[in-house]
């Protein structure tokens, strides 16, 4: 029997609700954010077995046993690790391929990409925080104009890609990474005619995109020069990143999302950063327009309650409407919040304050009411005058 690929094990854990799993074996009683029960692994009269759904772990304060969903199944069913993974995979409808040499090579490449991304994130961040060149000062000036200070940059690992064709390449090569790994990670681009590699991100502010385990999987690069035609350059799809599978900021927000049992969805990096940095922490950005099935299922691990807060221009309205059927299919509870016309969450919080932002979220409307009002408005606009 082949080894189970690491990414498949991760999917099994991510798609398993530990409270639901353990609740299928023993009766659980809610105790605040947690659940309590008599421990199934030792005899006791007073419940000391606690399940924490936010952290997806269990622990018995009587006998000391604890772990995640896999640990519970292994101990309760007396299974070894592969058996437990396969059992939970079947339960969560996660297919497990038999690992081949090609699978091992794929897993090795994923680990190498994670490692090279981590080093790249550190390189970009150090350049922004410690750099003294004129171009770095320009990047810091841009962030100051957007009211993003040093503490915020450090908190969210914001960086700067020096305006060099091979600055990052040299660092990564010096650390022993091959050109193949660097290219597969999307950090370098191969010249069409010369065949040489050059840095993908140059002269831009960098926003690392982290998965829910806080590992850098991709990067968003914001132009700061007036003559740059493309505002954002983003990582391509790689062995660790598929567009539409991640939400920017969810790694920081997930505990607040679980605690408040709701998630506010915005569009861009600063739309997330501004409210979060002011204390509104159950928020994440979609990294695009309409939500995808993978994103909705990721959200559902933490809550079924969504407040959508997209820009109310035509594109934002269309993104909200396109998400309707998907959200309903996934049995999510959806409301829509709106801000002043022409204001995104970043600008709104700066101008009106976080309390006003919270009030707009609290006043969010049912998605059906929003859709009806929106369509009625469009119909009225299109209706010829009598």
matplotlib code that plots the C-alpha trace (Angstrom):
import matplotlib.pyplot as plt

x = [0.0, 1.5, 2.2, -0.7, 0.3, 0.6, -1.8, -4.4, -3.9, -4.4, -7.6, -8.9, -8.2, -9.5, -12.8, -13.5, -15.5, -14.0, -17.1, -19.4, -17.0, -16.6, -20.3, -21.1, -19.3, -20.2, -22.8, -21.4, -22.8, -22.0, -20.0, -19.5, -17.5, -16.4, -18.1, -17.7, -18.3, -17.3, -14.0, -14.3, -10.7, -11.0, -13.7, -14.9, -18.1, -17.4, -16.9, -13.3, -13.2, -13.3, -13.7, -12.6, -14.2, -12.3, -8.9, -10.3, -8.7, -9.8, -8.2, -9.1, -8.1, -8.5, -6.2, -4.3, -5.1, -5.6, -5.1, -7.0, -9.6, -7.1, -5.7, -9.3, -10.1, -6.7, -7.3, -11.0, -11.0, -7.5, -6.3, -2.9, -2.4, -3.0, -6.1, -7.5, -6.7, -8.5, -11.5, -11.9, -11.2, -14.1, -16.3, -15.3, -15.4, -11.7, -10.2, -6.9, -4.6, -2.0, 1.3, 3.7, 7.2, 5.5, 3.4, 6.5, 8.1, 5.0, 5.0, 8.7, 8.1, 5.2, 7.4, 10.2, 7.7, 6.5, 10.1, 11.1, 7.9, 8.7, 12.2, 10.8, 8.3, 11.1, 13.2, 10.4, 9.5, 13.1, 13.5, 10.6, 11.4, 15.2, 15.9, 17.4, 17.4, 15.3, 13.0, 12.3, 11.5, 9.1, 7.4, 7.1, 5.8, 3.1, 2.1, 2.1, -0.3, -2.5, -2.2, -0.3, 2.4, 5.4, 3.4, 0.7, 3.3, 5.0, 1.8, 0.7, 4.2, 3.8, 7.0, 8.6, 10.2, 13.3, 13.3, 15.9, 15.8, 17.5, 17.6, 15.4, 16.8, 20.3, 19.2, 17.2, 20.0, 22.5, 20.2, 20.4, 17.1, 17.2, 15.9, 13.2, 11.8, 11.9, 10.1, 7.5, 6.8, 6.0, 8.7, 10.6, 9.7, 11.6, 12.5, 10.8, 13.8, 16.8, 15.5, 17.0, 15.0, 14.2, 12.2, 8.5, 7.9, 9.9, 9.4, 6.1, 4.6, 4.1, 1.1, 1.9, -1.2, -1.2, -3.2, -5.1, -1.9, -0.2, 2.1, 2.9, 1.2, 1.3, 1.9, 0.0, 2.2, 0.9, 2.3, 3.5, 4.8, 2.4, 3.5, 2.8, -0.1, -1.0, -2.0, -1.6, 0.6, -0.3, 1.3, 0.3, -1.1, 1.6, 1.9, 0.6, -1.7, -4.8, -6.8, -10.2, -9.2, -8.0, -9.3, -6.8, -6.6, -8.6, -5.5, -5.6, -9.4, -10.5, -10.6, -12.8, -14.9, -15.6, -16.1, -18.6, -20.1, -20.0, -17.6, -17.6, -16.3, -14.6, -12.7, -9.1, -6.1, -6.6, -10.3, -9.4, -6.4, -8.0, -11.0, -8.9, -6.2, -8.9, -10.2, -12.9, -11.4, -14.1, -13.3, -11.5, -11.0, -12.1, -9.0, -11.2, -14.8, -17.5, -16.8, -15.9, -17.2, -13.8, -13.8, -17.4, -16.5, -13.4, -15.6, -18.1, -15.5, -15.8, -19.3, -22.4, -23.1, -21.7, -22.0, -20.9, -19.5, -18.3, -18.0, -21.4, -20.3, -21.6, -18.8, -19.4, -23.1, -22.6, -20.2, -22.7, -25.5, -23.3, -22.6, -26.3, -26.9, -23.6, -24.1, -27.6, -26.4, -23.9, -26.6, -25.0, -26.9, -26.1, -26.7, -25.4, -23.9, -23.5, -21.3, -21.6, -21.5, -18.0, -16.5, -14.7, -14.1, -10.6, -11.7, -14.9, -13.1, -10.5, -13.2, -16.0, -14.3, -14.6, -17.8, -19.6, -18.3, -19.6, -23.0, -23.2, -22.4, -25.1, -27.6, -26.8, -29.9, -31.0, -29.5, -33.0, -34.1, -30.9, -31.3, -34.9, -34.1, -31.2, -33.2, -36.1, -33.6, -32.3, -35.8, -36.8, -33.8, -34.5, -38.2, -39.0, -40.7, -44.5]
y = [0.0, 3.3, 6.3, 8.8, 12.2, 15.0, 17.3, 14.6, 14.1, 17.9, 17.8, 15.0, 17.0, 20.2, 18.6, 16.8, 18.6, 17.2, 18.0, 16.2, 13.3, 12.8, 13.5, 10.4, 8.3, 9.9, 12.4, 16.0, 18.8, 22.4, 24.4, 27.9, 27.7, 24.1, 20.7, 18.5, 14.8, 11.8, 10.6, 7.5, 6.5, 6.3, 5.8, 9.0, 10.4, 14.1, 15.2, 16.3, 15.5, 18.7, 19.2, 22.6, 23.1, 26.4, 24.7, 21.3, 19.5, 17.4, 17.0, 15.1, 16.9, 13.6, 11.2, 13.7, 12.2, 14.7, 15.5, 16.1, 14.1, 11.5, 11.0, 10.4, 7.8, 6.0, 5.6, 4.9, 2.5, 1.2, 1.9, 2.8, 6.2, 5.1, 3.3, 6.3, 8.6, 6.3, 6.0, 9.7, 10.2, 8.0, 9.8, 13.2, 12.0, 12.7, 10.3, 8.8, 7.9, 5.2, 7.0, 6.3, 7.7, 10.5, 11.3, 11.4, 13.8, 16.0, 16.1, 16.9, 19.8, 21.1, 21.1, 22.9, 25.5, 26.1, 26.6, 28.9, 31.0, 31.4, 32.6, 35.0, 36.4, 37.1, 38.7, 41.0, 42.0, 42.6, 44.9, 47.0, 47.2, 47.5, 48.9, 52.4, 53.0, 55.7, 53.1, 51.5, 55.0, 55.5, 52.2, 53.3, 56.7, 54.9, 52.8, 56.0, 57.6, 54.6, 54.9, 51.6, 52.1, 49.9, 48.0, 47.0, 46.0, 43.8, 42.3, 41.3, 40.6, 43.2, 43.6, 45.3, 43.7, 45.6, 46.9, 44.4, 41.7, 39.1, 40.3, 37.5, 35.0, 35.5, 35.1, 31.9, 30.4, 31.2, 29.3, 26.2, 26.3, 25.2, 27.3, 24.6, 25.1, 28.9, 28.9, 26.4, 28.6, 31.5, 33.7, 33.9, 34.1, 32.6, 35.0, 33.9, 34.3, 34.2, 31.4, 33.0, 33.6, 37.0, 38.0, 38.1, 40.9, 44.1, 47.5, 46.7, 46.4, 42.8, 41.2, 37.6, 35.3, 32.7, 29.6, 28.8, 27.3, 30.7, 29.3, 31.6, 30.1, 33.1, 36.8, 39.9, 42.8, 46.3, 48.9, 52.2, 53.9, 56.2, 54.8, 51.2, 50.1, 47.0, 47.8, 44.2, 41.3, 38.1, 34.7, 32.1, 28.8, 26.6, 23.2, 24.9, 27.6, 27.4, 30.6, 30.5, 28.2, 30.7, 33.8, 36.6, 37.0, 34.0, 32.6, 35.7, 35.9, 32.3, 32.3, 35.5, 34.0, 30.9, 32.9, 35.3, 32.6, 35.0, 36.2, 39.4, 39.1, 42.0, 42.2, 43.5, 43.4, 46.8, 46.3, 43.4, 45.1, 48.3, 46.9, 44.0, 46.3, 48.5, 45.5, 44.1, 40.7, 38.4, 39.5, 38.1, 39.1, 37.0, 37.8, 38.2, 38.9, 36.2, 33.5, 30.0, 26.7, 25.9, 29.3, 28.7, 25.3, 26.7, 29.3, 26.6, 25.0, 28.0, 29.4, 29.2, 32.9, 35.3, 39.1, 40.1, 43.6, 44.2, 47.5, 48.6, 49.5, 47.3, 44.8, 44.5, 44.1, 41.4, 39.5, 39.5, 38.2, 35.5, 34.2, 33.7, 30.3, 28.9, 30.2, 28.7, 25.4, 25.2, 26.0, 29.3, 32.1, 35.2, 38.9, 42.0, 45.1, 48.4, 51.5, 55.0, 55.2, 55.1, 54.0, 50.8, 49.4, 50.8, 54.4, 54.1, 53.1, 55.8, 58.5, 57.3, 55.1, 51.4, 52.0, 53.2, 50.2, 47.9, 49.5, 49.0, 45.3, 45.0, 46.6, 44.1, 42.9, 39.5, 38.5, 38.0, 41.5, 43.0, 41.2, 42.3, 45.9, 45.8, 44.3, 46.7, 49.6, 48.3, 47.7, 51.2, 52.7, 50.8, 51.6, 54.3, 57.4, 57.6]
z = [0.0, -1.1, 1.0, 1.2, -0.3, 2.3, 0.5, 0.6, 4.3, 4.7, 2.7, 4.9, 8.1, 6.6, 5.5, 8.8, 11.5, 14.7, 16.8, 14.3, 14.1, 17.8, 18.3, 16.2, 18.8, 22.1, 23.2, 23.4, 25.4, 24.4, 27.0, 25.5, 22.3, 23.2, 23.8, 26.9, 27.4, 29.6, 28.3, 26.1, 26.9, 30.7, 33.4, 34.9, 36.5, 35.8, 32.2, 31.6, 27.8, 25.8, 22.0, 20.6, 17.2, 16.6, 16.8, 15.6, 18.6, 21.6, 25.0, 28.2, 31.4, 33.2, 31.4, 29.2, 25.8, 23.0, 19.4, 16.2, 14.2, 13.0, 16.6, 17.9, 15.2, 15.6, 19.4, 19.4, 16.4, 17.3, 13.8, 12.5, 10.8, 7.1, 8.1, 10.0, 7.1, 4.7, 6.9, 7.3, 3.6, 2.7, 5.2, 3.7, 0.1, -0.4, -3.0, -2.1, -5.0, -4.6, -4.4, -7.3, -7.8, -9.7, -6.6, -4.5, -6.9, -6.8, -3.0, -3.0, -5.4, -3.2, -0.2, -2.2, -3.4, 0.2, 1.3, -1.6, -1.0, 2.6, 1.7, -0.9, 1.6, 4.0, 1.3, 0.2, 3.8, 4.8, 1.7, 2.8, 6.5, 6.4, 2.9, 2.6, -1.2, -2.9, -4.4, -1.0, 0.4, -2.5, -1.5, 2.1, 1.0, -1.1, 2.0, 4.2, 1.7, 2.1, 5.9, 6.2, 8.8, 9.9, 12.5, 10.0, 7.4, 10.0, 11.2, 7.7, 6.3, 3.6, 1.5, -1.5, -4.6, -5.5, -9.1, -10.2, -12.9, -10.7, -7.1, -5.8, -8.1, -6.8, -3.2, -3.9, -6.0, -3.2, -0.8, -3.0, -4.9, -8.5, -11.3, -11.9, -8.3, -8.6, -11.9, -10.7, -7.7, -10.1, -8.7, -11.9, -15.6, -18.5, -21.3, -24.5, -26.8, -24.5, -22.3, -19.2, -16.0, -14.5, -11.4, -11.9, -9.3, -9.6, -8.2, -6.5, -3.0, -2.1, -0.3, 0.6, 0.2, 3.0, 3.4, 6.6, 8.0, 7.5, 4.7, 1.8, -1.3, -3.6, -3.9, -5.1, -6.3, -6.4, -8.7, -7.1, -10.3, -12.2, -15.5, -14.6, -16.8, -14.8, -11.2, -9.9, -10.9, -9.2, -8.9, -11.5, -10.5, -8.9, -7.1, -4.0, -5.3, -7.4, -7.9, -6.3, -3.4, -0.9, 0.9, 1.8, 5.5, 6.6, 8.4, 10.7, 10.9, 11.4, 15.2, 15.1, 12.4, 14.5, 17.7, 16.0, 13.7, 10.7, 8.0, 6.1, 2.5, 0.9, -2.4, -2.0, 0.2, 1.8, 2.1, 4.5, 6.2, 7.2, 9.2, 10.6, 11.8, 13.5, 15.4, 13.1, 12.7, 11.2, 7.7, 4.6, 1.0, -2.0, -4.2, -7.2, -7.8, -7.4, -4.8, -6.0, -4.7, -3.1, -1.3, 0.0, 1.3, 3.0, 4.7, 5.8, 8.0, 10.2, 9.7, 7.5, 7.9, 5.3, 4.8, 1.4, 1.1, -2.5, -4.2, -5.4, -8.9, -11.8, -11.3, -7.6, -8.1, -10.7, -8.5, -5.6, -7.9, -9.5, -6.0, -5.1, -6.6, -5.4, -1.8, -1.8, -3.2, -0.3, 2.2, 3.4, 5.1, 3.2, 3.7, 1.8, 3.3, 1.4, 1.9, 0.6, -3.1, -4.5, -1.2, -0.6, 2.9, 3.0, 2.3, 4.3, 7.5, 7.0, 6.5, 8.8, 11.3, 12.3, 14.4, 11.3, 9.4, 12.0, 11.9, 8.1, 8.6, 11.3, 8.8, 6.1, 4.1, 3.2, -0.2, -1.8, -0.7, -2.1, -5.4, -5.7, -4.9, -7.4, -10.2, -9.4, -9.7, -13.0, -14.3, -13.3, -15.0, -18.2, -18.2, -20.9, -19.7, -20.4]

ax = plt.figure().add_subplot(projection="3d")
ax.plot(x, y, z, "-o")
ax.set_aspect("equal")
plt.show()
